Structure formats: C-alpha cells, structure tokens
C-alpha cells in the first residue's frame, strides 16, 4: 500500500476523475489509514511504499505489479501521467529480496487488469492493458490466461468489474463485459455472485477478499447479504475521497502472493 500523502485529481484518465472536484486530503489519508489498520487487525501484514510528490495516483498501488508464487511481473502504464510509478515498484521488489522480477515489454497495469484464481489468471483488456500482455504473463507465470473484454469505460480495469472471493469463486458485473466474455465467465464460473448496476456503480467489485473477509466500498450495500449467504464476512469501507480518482479498496491494495 502507498499512503495518499500527495493524492489529488489534476488530470483525467478515467471517467471517475474530475479535476474540478477538490480532494479533501486529510480525509483521504484518514480513510486510507482505516483500510490499512483494518488489514492489520485481521492479521495481515502491510508493507508500505514511499509516495512520490509528483505521482498523485501512487495510492492505487494495485496497478504497480502482479505478484504470483513470489514472482513479480512489473507494470507498464498506458498513460504518461503514471509511467514513472512502474520503476518505483520494481525498485521496491528488488530491494526487498525478490529475485524473479520481470520488466514487461507490453502495457499492463498490474492487478488492475490481472486477477488470480486457483485455476486461471484472468486478464482484462479494452481500455488500458494491451492484449499482448496476456501472452507475456502466461509465459512468465506458466499459468493459463483467460482474456476478457471490458466494454464500459466506467469499468476501465478488470478490478472494477470482477473480484476473486476464494479459489475459483468470483463475483462480477456482467454488463461490464462483452457478450463473448460474459459467456466465458458463465462457463468458467457458473456459480459466481453477479452484481447489479447499482453495486457495480459504487465500485463494489473493487474489493479485496482473504477467503473469509471481504473488504468492499460501503455504498455497495446490495452485496452484503449475498456475500453473507455464501459464508463470507463483508466489511464495508469508506474510501469516498479516493473514489474521486477512480479507485477503492482493491486499487489501494497490491497483494504479495508468496
């Protein structure tokens, strides 16, 4: 995670970003700290990345890399506003004992467009990540990659439209995907939790699950009962200030899978 010490919205690279709407920075930091402290209270370790004053979106740490089996696929950002973040993430991993670190050839934005299930590596495309990054990830990790087409610009990254709950159990918003990708998801995950428009528009899919607890945006109230019915414990979080940058719980959280 990276604290939003320098977070602000001065440009727009997704439909959620409006530079005319000011950010309450102390509130953004307090909301971020609440998420960090909640992870720790649940027994998780949180590593923090030093923020950079010229990179306001670094708080969205999920985009900086994908880590699977202790191997690190770095990011290559689509927009120049975020490009410098990639090397900062790679330097962190190299400085913390990660030996298998790959600097990518093709545009990918880390866990923004890659989601790890027990059987697959799901990979989004359509707004940010290059389809060529899918083959690159498959070769590097040796895991089957399933490409999914995103069609609604509000759900510009896979992690705004789909969340892995546990193993091969997922929840997703069908309308965010092309008809063919919807058919693929239905085939692969026939028992998935399907999110409606209201919960998806609250960025309810931008959630993090540890297999029991699901931390999700507090406005996605329609997901609470279905998650409980499946044996999960939903934990609503208020990240309203960070939503102004187009991100919520998952965007703020890069998972370091050993």
C-alpha positions as CSV (number, residue, x, y, z in Angstrom):
1,X,0.0,0.0,0.0
2,X,1.1,3.6,-0.6
3,X,-0.3,6.4,1.6
4,X,-2.1,9.2,-0.3
5,X,0.1,11.9,1.0
6,X,0.2,13.6,-2.4
7,X,-3.1,12.4,-3.7
8,X,-5.0,14.9,-5.9
9,X,-7.0,14.9,-9.1
10,X,-5.4,17.3,-11.6
11,X,-6.0,15.3,-14.8
12,X,-8.5,12.8,-16.0
13,X,-7.5,9.4,-17.3
14,X,-10.8,7.6,-16.4
15,X,-14.4,8.6,-16.2
16,X,-14.4,8.9,-12.4
17,X,-11.7,11.7,-12.4
18,X,-13.0,15.3,-12.4
19,X,-10.3,17.9,-11.8
20,X,-12.9,20.4,-10.9
21,X,-13.9,18.5,-7.7
22,X,-11.4,19.2,-4.9
23,X,-10.0,16.4,-2.8
24,X,-10.1,16.6,1.0
25,X,-6.6,15.3,1.5
26,X,-6.8,14.8,5.3
27,X,-10.0,12.8,4.9
28,X,-8.4,10.7,2.1
29,X,-5.5,9.9,4.3
30,X,-7.7,9.0,7.2
31,X,-9.8,6.7,5.0
32,X,-6.7,5.1,3.7
33,X,-5.3,4.6,7.2
34,X,-8.6,3.0,8.3
35,X,-8.2,0.4,5.4
36,X,-4.6,-0.2,6.4
37,X,-5.4,-0.7,10.0
38,X,-8.3,-3.0,9.2
39,X,-6.0,-5.3,7.3
40,X,-3.6,-5.4,10.3
41,X,-6.5,-6.0,12.7
42,X,-7.4,-9.0,10.6
43,X,-3.9,-10.4,10.9
44,X,-2.4,-9.4,7.6
45,X,1.0,-7.8,7.1
46,X,1.0,-4.4,5.3
47,X,4.1,-3.2,3.5
48,X,4.1,0.5,2.6
49,X,5.6,2.1,-0.5
50,X,7.1,5.6,-0.1
51,X,4.9,8.1,-2.0
52,X,6.3,10.5,-4.6
53,X,5.2,14.1,-4.7
54,X,4.9,14.2,-8.5
55,X,2.9,11.0,-8.7
56,X,-0.5,11.5,-7.1
57,X,-2.0,8.2,-8.2
58,X,0.6,6.1,-6.4
59,X,-2.0,5.4,-3.7
60,X,-3.5,3.0,-6.2
61,X,-0.8,0.5,-5.5
62,X,-2.5,-2.5,-7.1
63,X,-1.5,-1.1,-10.5
64,X,2.2,-1.3,-9.9
65,X,2.8,-5.1,-10.3
66,X,1.4,-8.6,-10.3
67,X,2.9,-11.0,-7.8
68,X,2.2,-14.7,-8.1
69,X,4.3,-17.5,-6.5
70,X,6.8,-14.9,-5.3
71,X,7.5,-13.9,-8.9
72,X,6.9,-10.3,-9.9
73,X,5.6,-9.0,-13.3
74,X,6.1,-5.3,-13.3
75,X,3.7,-2.7,-14.8
76,X,4.0,-0.6,-17.9
77,X,1.4,2.2,-17.6
78,X,-0.8,3.3,-20.5
79,X,-0.7,7.0,-19.6
80,X,2.4,9.1,-19.2
81,X,1.0,10.6,-16.0
82,X,1.6,7.3,-14.2
83,X,4.6,5.9,-16.2
84,X,7.2,6.7,-13.6
85,X,5.4,4.6,-10.9
86,X,6.5,1.4,-12.6
87,X,10.2,1.7,-11.9
88,X,9.5,2.7,-8.2
89,X,7.6,-0.5,-7.7
90,X,10.3,-2.6,-9.4
91,X,13.0,-1.0,-7.2
92,X,10.9,-1.8,-4.1
93,X,10.7,-5.5,-5.0
94,X,14.4,-5.7,-5.9
95,X,15.3,-4.1,-2.6
96,X,13.1,-6.5,-0.6
97,X,14.7,-9.7,-1.7
98,X,12.5,-10.6,-4.7
99,X,14.8,-12.3,-7.2
100,X,12.5,-13.1,-10.1
101,X,11.4,-9.7,-11.3
102,X,10.3,-9.1,-14.9
103,X,10.1,-5.7,-16.5
104,X,7.3,-6.1,-19.1
105,X,7.5,-5.3,-22.8
106,X,3.8,-4.7,-23.2
107,X,1.3,-2.3,-21.4
108,X,-0.2,-3.8,-18.3
109,X,-1.3,-2.2,-15.1
110,X,-0.7,-4.9,-12.6
111,X,-3.6,-6.1,-10.6
112,X,-5.8,-3.5,-12.3
113,X,-6.2,-5.9,-15.2
114,X,-5.0,-9.3,-13.8
115,X,-6.9,-11.3,-11.3
116,X,-5.6,-14.6,-9.8
117,X,-8.0,-17.5,-9.2
118,X,-7.0,-21.0,-8.2
119,X,-7.1,-22.2,-11.8
120,X,-6.6,-19.2,-14.0
121,X,-5.1,-15.8,-14.5
122,X,-7.9,-13.6,-15.6
123,X,-6.8,-10.7,-17.8
124,X,-8.8,-7.6,-18.8
125,X,-8.4,-5.6,-22.0
126,X,-10.2,-2.9,-23.8
127,X,-9.2,0.4,-22.1
128,X,-5.7,0.1,-20.5
129,X,-3.8,-3.2,-20.8
130,X,-2.6,-4.5,-24.2
131,X,-3.8,-7.9,-25.3
132,X,-0.1,-8.7,-25.9
133,X,0.5,-8.5,-22.1
134,X,-1.7,-11.6,-21.7
135,X,0.8,-13.9,-23.6
136,X,3.7,-12.2,-21.7
137,X,2.0,-13.0,-18.4
138,X,1.3,-16.6,-19.4
139,X,4.9,-17.2,-20.4
140,X,6.3,-15.6,-17.2
141,X,4.0,-17.3,-14.7
142,X,3.2,-20.5,-16.5
143,X,-0.5,-20.2,-15.7
144,X,-3.4,-20.3,-18.2
145,X,-4.5,-16.7,-19.0
146,X,-8.1,-16.0,-19.9
147,X,-8.6,-12.7,-21.8
148,X,-11.8,-10.7,-21.0
149,X,-13.1,-7.7,-22.9
150,X,-14.2,-4.7,-21.0
151,X,-16.8,-2.6,-22.8
152,X,-18.0,0.1,-20.3
153,X,-15.4,2.9,-19.7
154,X,-16.6,3.3,-16.1
155,X,-15.1,-0.2,-15.6
156,X,-11.8,0.6,-17.2
157,X,-9.8,-2.1,-15.3
158,X,-10.8,-5.7,-14.6
159,X,-10.6,-5.0,-10.8
160,X,-13.5,-2.5,-11.2
161,X,-15.7,-5.2,-12.7
162,X,-14.6,-8.5,-11.1
163,X,-13.4,-9.7,-7.7
164,X,-11.9,-13.1,-6.7
165,X,-13.5,-14.2,-3.5
166,X,-11.7,-17.5,-2.8
167,X,-10.2,-20.2,-5.0
168,X,-12.2,-20.2,-8.2
169,X,-15.1,-18.3,-6.6
170,X,-15.7,-14.8,-8.0
171,X,-18.2,-12.0,-8.2
172,X,-18.5,-9.8,-11.2
173,X,-20.8,-7.3,-13.0
174,X,-21.9,-8.9,-16.3
175,X,-22.7,-5.7,-18.2
176,X,-19.1,-4.6,-17.9
177,X,-18.0,-7.3,-20.3
178,X,-18.6,-8.1,-23.9
179,X,-21.2,-10.8,-24.8
180,X,-18.4,-13.3,-25.6
181,X,-16.6,-12.6,-22.3
182,X,-19.8,-12.9,-20.4
183,X,-20.3,-16.4,-21.9
184,X,-16.7,-17.3,-21.0
185,X,-17.2,-16.2,-17.4
186,X,-20.5,-18.0,-17.1
187,X,-18.8,-21.2,-18.4
188,X,-15.8,-20.9,-16.1
189,X,-17.7,-19.7,-13.0
190,X,-21.3,-20.9,-13.2
191,X,-21.9,-20.2,-9.5
192,X,-20.5,-16.7,-9.4
193,X,-22.1,-13.9,-7.5
194,X,-23.5,-11.5,-10.1
195,X,-23.5,-7.8,-9.1
196,X,-26.2,-5.4,-10.4
197,X,-25.7,-2.0,-11.8
198,X,-26.1,-0.1,-8.5
199,X,-23.5,-2.0,-6.6
200,X,-21.1,-2.0,-9.6
201,X,-21.5,1.7,-10.0
202,X,-20.5,2.1,-6.4
203,X,-17.3,0.3,-7.4
204,X,-18.4,-2.7,-5.3
205,X,-16.3,-5.0,-7.4
206,X,-13.2,-3.1,-6.3
207,X,-12.9,-5.3,-3.2
208,X,-10.4,-7.5,-1.5
209,X,-11.1,-10.9,-0.1
210,X,-8.8,-13.0,2.1
211,X,-11.1,-16.0,1.7
212,X,-13.3,-15.1,4.6
213,X,-13.4,-11.3,5.0
214,X,-14.4,-9.2,2.0
215,X,-13.5,-5.5,2.3
216,X,-15.6,-3.5,-0.1
217,X,-16.9,0.0,-0.7
218,X,-19.6,0.8,1.9
219,X,-22.1,2.1,-0.8
220,X,-22.3,-1.4,-2.3
221,X,-25.0,-2.4,0.2
222,X,-26.7,-4.9,-2.2
223,X,-23.7,-7.2,-1.9
224,X,-23.7,-7.6,1.8
225,X,-26.5,-10.2,2.2
226,X,-25.4,-12.3,-0.9
227,X,-21.8,-12.4,0.5
228,X,-23.0,-13.5,3.9
229,X,-25.2,-16.2,2.4
230,X,-22.0,-17.6,0.8
231,X,-20.2,-17.7,4.1
232,X,-18.2,-14.6,3.7
233,X,-17.9,-11.7,6.2
234,X,-18.3,-8.4,4.3
235,X,-16.6,-5.4,5.8
236,X,-17.8,-2.1,4.3
237,X,-15.1,0.6,4.0
238,X,-15.5,4.3,3.3
239,X,-13.0,5.4,0.7
240,X,-15.1,8.1,-0.8
241,X,-12.3,10.6,-1.3
242,X,-10.1,8.0,-3.2
243,X,-13.1,7.2,-5.4
244,X,-12.6,10.6,-6.9
245,X,-9.5,9.1,-8.5
246,X,-11.4,6.1,-9.8
247,X,-10.3,3.6,-7.1
248,X,-11.4,2.0,-3.9
249,X,-10.3,-0.9,-1.7
250,X,-8.7,-3.1,-4.4
251,X,-7.0,-0.3,-6.2
252,X,-5.3,0.7,-3.0
253,X,-4.1,-2.9,-2.3
254,X,-1.4,-4.9,-4.1
255,X,-1.3,-8.5,-2.9
256,X,2.1,-10.1,-2.4
257,X,1.4,-13.8,-3.1
258,X,4.3,-15.9,-1.8
